[in-house]
Structure formats: C-alpha cells, structure tokens
Amino acid sequence: MSADAPTPPTNDSPTPTSDPSSPASPSSLSSLSSPAEFVRLLRAQRVWDTELPDFAPAAAPADPLPLFEQWFAEAVAAGQAEPHTMSLATADAEGLPDVRTVMLHGADQEGWHFASHAGSRKGRHLAARPYAALGFYWPAQGRQIRVRGPVTVAPPEVARADLHARSTGALASALVGRQSEVLDSYEELQRASDAAWDRAHREPDAPAPSWTVYVLDPDEVEFFQGDARRRHVRLTYRRADGTWRKELLWP
C-alpha cells in the first residue's frame, strides 16, 4: 500500500501471449539463463487487468470493521480466490521481522482472529513481542487492507471451540503439532500424520493443548483501492482514546 503497490496495466504494457517464445510461456521457464531473462519475464506480468471498483472514502463508516466486512463480501462476490488468507507479520525477541500466510478465523469488535500452535515460530514471536500486522491482498478488485495492533491470547475454551468447528484434516494437523521444529525426514511426518488422522476420526473432540487462538486488536487499519490512473485511494483509520480517526494518505 505504499508507493511500491502493484502497477495496473497500461496501453504500453506487454500483453500475455500463448506464443512458446514468449518469456511468460511455461515452455520457456527452463531457459531463464540470465538475470535479464528473469527481469523480462517479471516485467511482462500484468496486474489489475480488470475494471476496478470505485471507492468514495467520504462515505466510509466511522468504524473500520463494517468496511472490512463489506470489502470481504465484495471480494467473495468478485470471485477472489481464498480471500480469507492473509499475511501475518511478527518480530522475534531481537526485533527481526518474519512473515507468513495464515487464515483469518474471524473479525469482530474484539479484533481480527487467527490461530496457531503456541510453540510455533509465530507463537514464540507473539509471546516475546505481542504485536503484529496483517495484510490482505485482493487483486480481483485491486484492493489491499492492512491491520496492525497488539495481540492477546483468547481463553482455552475459545481455542477448543475453534479447532473442533473445523475439518477433520485441521484437527489431524493440530494433533501432529511440533510446528516449526526441525523434521529429520519426511517419512517421520507421514507416520505422525497417519496416526493423527486415525485419532481425529476416532476422537473428533480430541484435545490439542498447544492450539491457540490469537486476537489482534487494531489500533490502525488501512484500506487501499487501486486506480487505473494510479490515483490510488488510501484511507487509514487510527484509534486514539477509544475513538477512530480517518485520514487520507498520498499513494
């Protein structure tokens, strides 16, 4: 959502083609023998090759949550793949950043909810520095949303309910546990996974004590709407003393 935000296609942008000699064709991927070839392939890619929606920030609600819910529903209606996935950025005890893609488990007045194992890398980061940032990117409509704020741990009963409301596969994965630990061999994972699947089928209410629900209570939420003429709209909500203040930012 900074000046490095994706650039929409223009009339002079390269047009994708099925020509095998095109740098974007699968048959040419093995021939990327130089940095110049990679750059040519990179610059041939197009983004926002669709009609982008309008966004009138003056009509935005006073609270960011209703706007997030509206944009999420519109992303689903626009056919956006996996709109419930998001980037989660944390920092370790030394302040070094890390980022990964996780799933949104909910958003309400308490905050944005996600889950993981307490002993995972992200869990250890959040234990040391309970502050994080989320990033949603929905290219079907040229939209991004950034959320950041302090993170708290939900009560254990919330984590249990969250886990057992999900699929058998999600339970089996949680029962395997050991996320982010060093794996000696893939066969070891296969054995642990098979045993976890068997248990998940036999015990659909089996506990996974390390499974944890985290809640990010935002103090800043930014909505970015791309514009074909690069007049992108950036609307930021900042919270102070329990109230939200809206500001427009230069793109």
Secondary structure, 3 states (H helix, E strand, C coil): CCCCCCCCCCCCCCCCCCCCCCCCCHHHHHHCCCHHHHHHHHHCCCCCCCCCCCCCHHHCCCCHHHHHHHHHHHHHHCCCCCCCEEEEEEECCCCCEEEEEEECCEEECCEEEEEEECCCHHHHHHHHCCEEEEEEEECCCCEEEEEEEEEEECCHHHHHHHHHCCCHHHHHHHHHCCCCCCCCCHHHHHHHHHHHHHHHHHCCCCCCCCEEEEEECCCEEEEEECCCCCCCEEEEEEEECCEEEEEEECC
